[in-house]
Amino acid sequence: QAELHMHTDGVAPGARVLLVDDLLATGGTMKAGGQLIEQAGGVVAGCAFLVELGFLGGRAHLTGYDVFSLLTY
C-alpha cells in the first residue's frame, strides 16, 4: 500500500495546480494527487510527465485532466 499526504492549507480554494511527475505508468499516483488537490478546493490545471509508458494505459485513469508527456514508450 502507498499513501500520499498533503497539508490541508497547501492549496488555496480555486487555485490552479499543475501536477508534475517523472513517470506515468498506471496513473494511480497522479489520480490520487488530483483527488487531493480537488478535495482541498483546488483545480488541476494539468498533469505533466517526462516519460509515459503507454502500454500500461495510465492515461486512461486521468480522464478529465489535460495530460502531457515529453516521451512515450
Residue pairs with C-beta under 8 A, 6 or more apart in sequence:
2 29
4 29
4 32
4 33
4 36
6 36
6 37
6 40
8 40
10 40
11 17
11 37
11 40
11 41
11 42
12 41
12 42
13 40
13 41
13 42
14 41
14 42
14 43
15 41
15 42
15 43
16 42
16 43
16 44
16 45
17 37
17 42
17 43
17 44
17 45
18 45
18 46
18 47
18 48
19 30
19 33
19 34
19 37
19 44
19 46
19 47
19 48
20 47
20 48
20 49
21 29
21 30
21 33
21 47
21 48
21 49
21 50
22 49
22 50
22 51
23 49
23 50
23 51
23 52
23 53
24 30
24 47
24 49
24 51
24 52
24 53
24 58
24 59
24 67
24 69
25 53
25 56
25 58
26 56
26 57
26 58
26 61
27 57
27 58
27 59
27 60
27 61
27 62
28 58
28 61
30 47
30 58
30 61
30 62
30 65
31 61
31 62
34 44
34 47
34 62
34 65
37 43
37 44
38 44
44 65
45 66
46 65
46 66
46 67
46 68
47 62
47 65
47 66
47 67
47 68
48 67
48 68
48 69
49 67
49 68
49 69
49 70
50 69
50 70
50 71
51 69
51 70
51 71
51 72
51 73
52 58
52 59
52 69
52 71
52 72
52 73
53 72
53 73
54 72
54 73
55 73
59 67
